[in-house]
Amino acid sequence: MSLPSRLAFIDVESTGAHPVRDRITEIAILRIEDGEVVARWESLVAPGQAIPPLIEQVTGISDAMVADAPAFEAVADTVAALLEGCVFVAHNARFDYGFIRNAFTRIGREFEAPVLCTVKLSRALYPEHHRHGLDALIERHGLVCSARHRAMGDVEALWQFVRVLEAGFEPEVLARAATRAMKAPAQPPGLPEGLLEALPDAPGLYLFHAQPEPPPLGARDPALFVGRAQSLRARVREHFGGGARRGRDAELAARVKRVEWIETAGELDTSLRENALLRALAPPYNRPQEPAGAAFALRLLPNRRRAPIYETVAIAGTDPADWHGLHGVFRNRREADNLLRELALLYRLCPRRLGLEGGNGPCTAYASRRCAGVCARRETPEEHDARLADALAGVGVRPWPGAGPVVVEEARAHGPRRLQVFDRWCHLGSAQDEAGALALATAPRAFDADVWRILARWLAVPAHLAQVRELAAQADEEAPGAA
């Protein structure tokens, strides 16, 4: 036989993807010796925690089904005996291996075994294909799976796959591929076994923590770093790759003891959640955020003979419906000054009258004809300020494009769905269904400069407009007795 003589094909179902926080709900093992099945065993396992509805939907395993099942400690001896002396074979094997190893650790026992990953085996032998998930293998090779996402059904499909390989490849070729597939990936020393493999190949946010365990419920859970990714699995792996670990990156990787993640519904959902997390957690390895309450706008003061000819007006947390004569949205004084300098160049405005330089008499820009000369009495303050008002007219928050609240729906195939509700550039909240979105329509408006920037950039992409709909119109249609 070109593969190791003793193989244990194993699959676990669980309450979730996290190998430390989640628990096993089912185990199936096929023990193979010299190409023959010598043991076949499966059992439900009481996880000691609730099974989330989404997991129940995927696996078909419910809380009622595992209510009378044995705990892992009761089946640990059987599992250990079936795996003893065998190569641990599974699909995305480090995931299953992580769950088994952590389950043994929790009951005070050690577990070690050589691991053969059938995903890596498929990639090595079929490099022309891009998909190597179990569903893809079943379709590609005509495998029979009696119960997909149940432990024994998946294990039997893997055993069939290996027999297809043995029939289709020379022993030397298969042996080389197996050797490559058994090489253990670089494992960060501070992270539990199987965690990197548990990360989904999906978009979302990830959080690095220095504490290996979450704090008690309700306590603050500080983060070292918050990142976003199109593929959580690939991006997090990059942080721990040897070539990428230099300086501050290396320092961060060395401190990480726990990774949490959030699958997001789309680009807008990702940006809004990232902004909220950065605000709430202030991770030390992220760029510092501007304070949420620091946003302000400018209001011109009529008939002013001397600078300043405008005042700053705090707008964070206010309702844009109450704004009058305000221009721009700034998070700090530097942003406002940079805009005024740009407008001064474009419209020959006076830096001194704009408060950008002190002194008396002609400003520094007047000598190079970049100022029309209000400082040298070549034009009146009223003429200067009229140009400034025209320049500021198009700066800042554009008129709200809708008649009232709108909802933005984002969803991914086999992933989360989120409905974001906005009104006058304010985020009223997020919901998972239509009823939740409608309930947010009357929430108070509170302006947030970062949320406004996120939404404005998102709406600037024409393809995104199809995901926006008026919420008030929908509410009228669904209201009882509506004509």
N, C-alpha and C positions, 0 to 999 in steps of 0.2 A: 504494500500500500504506500502511495506517495505522500500521504499525510501521516501525522503521528498515529500510532496504533491505538491509543486510547483517547477518545474524544467524549466530552460531555456537552451536548447541545442544550442550551438553557435559555429560557426567556422568562422575564418577570413583568408583571403588570403592577401598577402602583397608583397611589393617590395623586401623583403629579410628577414633574420632571426633576425635582431637586433631590439628589441622592442622600442628603442629610436631613432636610426638613420633612420630606415626604416618606411614605412607608409602602412596603410591598403588600399587594392584595392577592397575588396569585403567582405561583412558581410552577414551571414544567421543566423536566429534565429527561433527555434521552441519553443513556450511556452507551457508547459504541466501543467495542473492542474488536480489533482486526476486521473491521468492516461489518460487524454484526451487532444488532441491537440486543444488549444483554439486560437492560433495565429501562423501564418506562414508568415515570412517576409524575403526578401532578397534584396540586392541592391549592385550594383557596387559603388565604392567610388573613387573620384578623389584623387590620392595620393599627387599631387603637386610635384612629381619627376618622373624621367624616370623609367620604368620597365626594369630591366636587361634582356637581351636575354635568359639567362638560366631560369629565373623565368617565362618568357613568354612561354618558351617551356614546362615547367612543368604544369603550370596552364591553359594555353591557353588564359590568359588575356593580352591584348596588350595595348599600349599607346592609340591607336585609340579607343578602346572599352571604356576607362575611360575618354576620352577627354571631353565628355558632362555630365559625371556623377556628382552627388552632392559631395561637400566636406564633411568631417566627421561632421563639425559643423552644416551642414544643416540636417543631419539625427540623430544628437545626442539626440534630444528629443524623437524620435521614439525608438532608441536603449535603452535609459534609461527607458522608459515606459514598454518595453517588458521584461526587466531584473528586474524590480522593484519587490521586495518581493520574488524573486526566488533564488534557488541555481544555480550558474553558472556552467554548465556542458560542458566539452570539452575534447578532446583527447590531452594528454600532456597539461592539462588545464592552467597551469601557463603561458605558452607561449601565448595563446589567451588572457588570463586575462591581461597579461602585455601589449599587444597591445591596448586593449580596455581602460585600466586604463591610459596609457600614452597618448592616443588620447584625453581622457577627460581632462587630466592635461594640455595639450597644449592649450585648449580653456578656461582654467581657471575654470574648474569644477572638483569636486571630485567624485570618484566612488569607492564603496566598496561593496563586495558581498561574501557570503560563496562560496567556490569552490569545486566541485567534479570532480576528474580526472578519466576518464574512463580507462586510462592506468593503474593506480594504482588499480582500481576496478578489471580489468582483472587479474592483477598479484596476487591479494589477493584471487580470486576465482578459478584461473587456474594455481596454482604454478608449475604444471608439464610441462608447456610450457615455452619456452625461449623467444619467439617473441610475442610482444604485440602491435606492430604498427597497424595502421588501416588496412593496406593491409593484415596483418596476420589475423586479426579478421574477415575481409570480407571472406577470404578463409576458415578459420576454421569453421565459423558458418553459411556459406552460405548466407551472407547478400547481399542485392541488392543495388548497388551504381550507380545511374543514371549518375553521372559525377564526377569521382575521381579528387581530387584537385580543385574542385569548391565548394564553401562554402555550398550551399544547398545540393549537393550530399553527402558530407561528414557528414553533420548534420543528414540527413535522415538515413544514415548507423549507426550512433551512437544511434539514437532512436530505431532502430531495434535491436541493440545489447543489450540495456537495457531491452527490452521486452523479449529477449532470456533469460536473467538472471532471470527475474521475473518468467518465466515459469519453469526454471530449478533448482532454489534454494528455500529453505524454507525462509519465510520472516525474521526470526531471523538471519539466516546466511547472507542474503543479507544486512540486516541493519547493522550488525557488520562490514562487508566488506566496506560498504559505509562510516561508521564512520572513519575507518582507512584511506580510500581514501580521506577524506575531511580534514585530518590533514595537516596544512600548514607546508611546510619544513622550516628549519631555513633559514632566509633571511638576508644576510649581510646588515647592516644598510646603508652602503654607495652606494649600487648598486640598479639600478632601478628594479622594479617588472618585472619578466619574463625573465631577462637576462640569468640566469643560465639554465633555461629550453630551451632557444633559442640556446645554445651551441650545436653543432652537436655531435652525438656519432660517431666521425670519427677522424682519425689521423690528427695532425697538430701542429701549434704553437699558443701560447696565450701570450698576452701582458697585464700586469697590469699597469694602469695609476693612478696618484693621482688627475688629473684634470677630472671633470665629463663630460666635452665637449671637442671634438677635437679642436685644434687651427685652425685659418683660413688656407685656402689652401695655401700650400707652406711654412708655418711656421713649425719649428721643433716641434715634438710631443714627449717629453721625456717620457720614460717608467721607472717604478720602477723595473720590473722583466720581463724576457722573458723565457718561458718554452716550453717544447715539451711534447706531449702526444699521446698515442695510441687511447685514447678516450678523446677528449677535455672536454666533459660534465663531465665525472667522475673525471678527474684529477683536473679541476678547483674547483669542489665541495670539493675535499679533502683539498684544501687550506683554506676553510671556515668552515670545520668541527671542532666542539669544541675540540675533542680529539687531533687534530693535531696542535692546536694553542698554541705554547709555544715560549717564547723568541723572537728571530728574526722573526720566522714565524708569531707569533701573531702580532708583530709590522707591518709586511707587510700587513697582512689581514686587519688590522684596517685602513691602509692608502689608500686602493684600492677604487676608486670611478668609475672606468670605466674598462671594459674588452674588448679587441679586439682579434680577432682570424683569423687565416689563415689555411684553409684546404690545405694539401699538397698531392702531387701525389704519394709519396713513401719515402723510407728511405733516399735516396740520396738527393732528393728535400728538405726534412725536414732539413737535416744537413747543406746543403749549405745556405738555407734561415736563419737558426738559426745563423750560423756564421756571415752572413752579418748583421743581426739585432744587434747582440751583439757588433759588431765592430762599427756600426753607432750610436747606442743609449747609449752604456756603462751603462746599468742599474745598479743602486747602490746595488741591492740585488742579483745580479749575481756575480760570481767570475770574477775578473778583467781579461781582455784579454791582451795578449802580443801585443804590437804595430805591425801593419801590415808590417811596413817597417823595422822591426828589424831583419829579417831572414838573416843568413849568412852561408857560407860554409868555409871549411878549404882547403888551398892549401899548399902542402909541398914545402919548399924552399931547393933546392939541395945544397950540399957542405957547409952547415952551420956547423961551429965548436961549436957554443954555442947556447943555447936557446934564443929566440924562433926559432924552426925549421920549423914553418909554419906561414902563414898569414891568417887573416880572410878576406873573400871577401863577400861583400853585394850582395845578390841575389834576394831580394824582388823586384818584378816588372820587372825583367830582363827576357830575352828569353833563356830558357834552351839550345836552339840550339847553343848559343854562349858560353856555358860553356866549359872550358878545364882544366883538372886536378883538379877538385873540388871534395871534399869529404864531405858527411854529409849535413844535413839541421838542423840548430839550430835557435831557437827563442831567446836564451839568452846565456850568458857565462856559466851559471850553467849547461845547457844541454850539452854543448861541453866538459866541464871539467868532468862531470859524465861519458861520453862516453870514454874519454881518460883514466880515472882511470880504467874503466872496461877492456879496451884493454890492459892496462899495466899489469893487473893481468893475463890475458889470454895468453899474448905473452911475458912476462918477459921484458917489456919495462921499461925504466927509468923515474920515475916521475919527476926527475930534468930536464932531457933533454926535457920532454914534457911540461915543464913550470908549473908543478903542485906544485913544492916546490922550495924554493930558497937555497942558500948556495953553498959551494964548496966541492969537494971530494966526497966519496961514499954517495949515497942517503940512506934514511931510509929503503928502500925496499931491498937494496943490502945485508944487514946483515942477513935477513931472506930468502935469495936466491930467492926473488920475482923479482929481477932485474938481467939481465944477465951480468951487470958490465961495461957498457960503461962509467959510471961515475968513475969507478976504473981502467979504461984502460984494462979491461978484454976482450973487443971486440971493434971494430972500430965503429966510428959514422956511416960509410956507412953500416955496417952489421945491426946495430940497426935500422937505418932509412929504410932499405929494409924490415925488418919485420913490421915496422909501416905502410909502403905503402901497403904491402900485407893485413894487418889487416883492413886498411881503404878502400880497393878496393870494398868490398861488402857493404859499409855503405852509406846510403843516397838514392838518387833518382835512381831507376832502369831504364834501357833503356825503352823508350816508346814502348808499345807492338804493336802499330799499325804502318801503313805506313804513316799515316797522321791523320787528324781530325776524331774523332769518335763521335757518338751520342748515348746517353743513354736515352731510353724511359721508363717513369714510368706513370702508370695510375691506378686509382682505379675505381671499379664499382660505377656508379652514382656519380663519383667525378672528380677532375681535372686531366688533362693530361699535362705532362711537358716533353720536350725534352731538355736535357742538352748536350752541345757541348764542347768537350775537345780536346786539342792537346798538346802533350809533357807535360802532367800533368797540363796544364793551363786551367782554365775554360774560354771558349770564350763567354759564355752566355747561356741564357735559351730561349726557344721558346715554343709556343703552337701548332705549326703545322710544316709540312715538309719544307714549303717555308721559314719560319722563321729560321729554323735550318740551311738550306743551305746558307742563307745570312750571318750566323755567321762564316762560314768556313774560311773566309779570315780575320777575326778579328785579331788584333795583340795579340801575346802571352805575358802574364805578370805573372810571377811565384808568387804564394801565398802559403806559407808554410802550413797554416791551410787547404786550399783547397786540396793541395797535400795529406796531411794526411787523410782527409775525403775520397778522391777518392781511395787512396791505401787500406784503410781498407775495403771500399765497394767492391772493385775488388777482395779482398782476399776471398770473399764468392763465391764458385763455381757456385751456383745457379744464381748469378747476371750476369754472363757472357752472358747468353742468351739475356739480354736486351741491349747488346752493339753491334753496327754495324759500319762498316766503312762509313764515310760520303762522302769521295771522290768518292768511288765506286758508291754510290747512285747518286751523282751529275753527274757522267759520263753517267749513265743509263738514267737520265732524261734530259740530255742536248739535245737541238734541233739538229737533224741530226745525233745523235749517232748511230753507227752501232750496 
